[in-house]
Amino acid sequence: GDAFGWHQQTDGRLFLGLFIETGRIKDRDGWRMKSALREVVAKYQPEVHLTPANNVILANFAANQRDEITRVFAEHGVQTELERQGSILRRASMACVSLPTCGLGLAESERYLPELITRLEALLAEVGLGGQEITIRMTGCPNGCARPYMAEIGFVGKAPGRYQVWLGGNEASTRLNQLYRDVVKDPDIVTELRPLFTRYAQERLADERFGDWVARVLWAEQPATAN
């Protein structure tokens, strides 16, 4: 995953990883990321890296600049500490743009995933898995611009409010997942995942991730719907 928060480079200088939910850099009430980035980049001229997970890394800060840069971001409502940059589940999520921007979109993605993550966090806490990292990716159509087919849980839009559910990718994105349900309506997503999360909490090996449990246990029980 991406390195969020402050870290030291091999040359002693610092880099800062910033979580950008669904990859959308903007100013909104209480969180003015766009203005903060503009000010910091103009004043300190760091290297700017855009990551494959739609986040931002600012590199080559001098060690003595950390406090003042942290203050600039804080003044814009942006926290730089790892634990204050969204939950572990949220930081591992990614969505494509979809509606209303993309003409190929069949279902919501960017505007919908944050609220779904909130619901899934509540479900994980309910079954004793609060704080568990699971890579979740969503797209509004089968083209897969957010790489849902390698996620531990992938949601692929088929129609408004209806998604395919793909399960069993891994953290490193080196294993394709498999189609678990072809059409799940938005209100039923939590209902579909609750028994799986419950089993995962009870049956997982030590430190076994959800996608690895799916590949080890669920795939053996249920023939793949698609490959």
Salt bridges, closest charged atoms under 4 A:
GLU21 OE2 - ARG90 NH1 2.75
GLU39 OE1 - HIS76 NE2 3.57
GLU47 OE1 - HIS49 NE2 2.97
GLU75 OE2 - ARG71 NH1 2.87
GLU108 OE2 - ARG111 NH2 2.49
GLU110 OE2 - ARG24 NE 2.80
GLU115 OE1 - ARG119 NH1 3.59
GLU121 OE1 - ARG90 NH2 3.59
GLU126 OE2 - ARG194 NE 2.89
GLU133 OE1 - ARG209 NH1 2.79
GLU152 OE1 - ARG209 NH2 2.65
GLU171 OE2 - ARG209 NH1 3.64
ASP182 OD2 - LYS158 NZ 3.05
ASP186 OD1 - ARG119 NH1 2.76
GLU192 OE1 - ARG181 NE 3.24
GLU203 OE2 - ARG199 NE 2.88
GLU208 OE2 - ARG216 NE 2.82
ASP212 OD1 - ARG175 NH2 2.81
GLU221 OE2 - ARG199 NH2 2.78
